[in-house]
């Protein structure tokens, strides 16, 4: 496990750059993480998804899949692709400071 600097803070990351300790994440890191994956601004819809992911991770111990997010957070899969283009599962987890979802390549 290595460390990197994000928004002036040292955090632990895996080989792909995903944070490995969700406790190191704070909401002030999210905009910087979002920019790193091509999202210029976090809207209220982004925050709804991010906060859902964080809460769900705390309860389930793993990063939610797109299906679980769309079913439980009320955000359609189409909307998730609009908010987090191309690879929404990976991008949502990355911005939320969570491990890459299982099943993501």
C-alpha positions as CSV (number, residue, x, y, z in Angstrom):
1,X,0.0,0.0,0.0
2,X,1.4,3.4,-0.9
3,X,0.5,7.0,-0.1
4,X,-0.2,10.0,-2.3
5,X,-1.0,13.7,-1.8
6,X,-4.6,14.7,-2.6
7,X,-5.6,18.3,-1.9
8,X,-2.6,18.7,0.3
9,X,-3.4,15.6,2.4
10,X,-1.5,12.4,2.5
11,X,-3.8,9.4,1.9
12,X,-3.3,5.6,1.4
13,X,-4.1,4.3,-2.0
14,X,-3.9,1.0,-3.9
15,X,-2.1,0.4,-7.2
16,X,-5.0,2.0,-9.2
17,X,-5.2,5.1,-7.0
18,X,-8.3,4.2,-5.1
19,X,-8.2,5.2,-1.4
20,X,-7.8,2.2,0.8
21,X,-8.9,3.8,4.1
22,X,-12.3,5.3,3.8
23,X,-11.8,7.1,7.1
24,X,-9.2,9.3,5.5
25,X,-11.8,10.7,3.0
26,X,-13.6,14.0,3.8
27,X,-16.0,16.0,1.7
28,X,-13.4,18.6,0.9
29,X,-11.4,15.9,-1.0
30,X,-14.2,15.1,-3.3
31,X,-13.9,18.0,-5.7
32,X,-10.2,17.3,-6.2
33,X,-10.9,13.6,-6.8
34,X,-13.7,14.5,-9.2
35,X,-11.4,16.7,-11.3
36,X,-8.9,13.8,-11.5
37,X,-11.5,11.7,-13.2
38,X,-12.8,14.4,-15.5
39,X,-15.8,15.8,-13.5
40,X,-15.4,19.6,-13.2
41,X,-18.1,20.4,-10.7
42,X,-20.0,18.3,-8.2
43,X,-23.8,19.0,-8.4
44,X,-26.4,18.2,-5.8
45,X,-27.1,15.0,-7.7
46,X,-23.4,14.0,-7.5
47,X,-23.5,14.6,-3.7
48,X,-26.6,12.5,-3.4
49,X,-24.8,9.6,-5.0
50,X,-21.6,10.2,-3.0
51,X,-23.4,10.4,0.3
52,X,-25.4,7.3,-0.5
53,X,-22.3,5.4,-1.3
54,X,-20.5,6.4,1.9
55,X,-23.6,5.4,4.0
56,X,-24.1,2.2,2.2
57,X,-20.4,1.3,2.5
58,X,-20.5,1.9,6.2
59,X,-23.5,-0.5,6.5
60,X,-22.5,-3.2,3.9
61,X,-18.7,-3.1,4.1
62,X,-18.3,-3.0,0.3
63,X,-18.8,-0.5,-2.5
64,X,-22.3,-0.5,-3.9
65,X,-23.0,-1.7,-7.5
66,X,-24.8,0.5,-10.0
67,X,-27.9,-1.7,-9.5
68,X,-27.9,-1.2,-5.8
69,X,-27.4,2.5,-6.2
70,X,-30.2,2.9,-8.7
71,X,-32.6,0.7,-6.7
72,X,-31.9,2.3,-3.3
73,X,-30.8,5.9,-4.0
74,X,-33.5,6.5,-6.6
75,X,-31.0,7.5,-9.3
76,X,-31.5,5.8,-12.6
77,X,-28.6,4.0,-14.3
78,X,-28.9,6.4,-17.2
79,X,-28.5,9.3,-14.8
80,X,-25.5,7.7,-13.1
81,X,-23.8,7.5,-16.6
82,X,-24.6,11.2,-17.1
83,X,-23.1,12.2,-13.7
84,X,-20.1,9.9,-13.9
85,X,-19.5,9.3,-17.7
86,X,-17.9,6.2,-19.2
87,X,-17.1,4.2,-16.1
88,X,-19.6,5.3,-13.4
89,X,-18.9,2.5,-10.9
90,X,-15.2,3.2,-10.8
91,X,-15.6,7.0,-10.9
92,X,-18.3,7.1,-8.1
93,X,-16.1,4.9,-5.9
94,X,-13.0,7.0,-6.6
95,X,-14.7,10.3,-5.8
96,X,-16.3,8.9,-2.7
97,X,-13.0,7.6,-1.4
98,X,-14.1,4.0,-1.5
99,X,-12.5,0.8,-2.9
100,X,-13.2,-0.1,-6.5
101,X,-16.5,-2.0,-6.7
102,X,-16.2,-5.8,-7.1
103,X,-16.8,-6.8,-10.7
104,X,-15.3,-3.6,-12.2
105,X,-12.5,-4.3,-14.6
